């Protein structure tokens, strides 16, 4: 891929990022941030934005959360990473 195409794509990404930042409120931007201690609220907002068609790389740029985790939150739902099964509970037989 040549440099002109890369620069054009980078410029398009920046424009999309700016449009998304204008569309979000300050509270929503703070909620998406990776330093937000309220994970369920953060994940719910990321899930909602992914359902509405926001790309993973844009959310990654705004939030600082890796793209793979954003994709999993969008796929699994707002409870991603909050429910952990213990190994013993998974293998228990129900009688």
Secondary structure, DSSP 8 states (H G I E B T S, - for coil): --HHHHHHHHHHHHHHHHHHHHHS-HHHHHHHSTT-S-HHHHHHHHHHHHHTT--HHHHHHHH---HHHHHHHHHH-TTTTT----HHHHT----
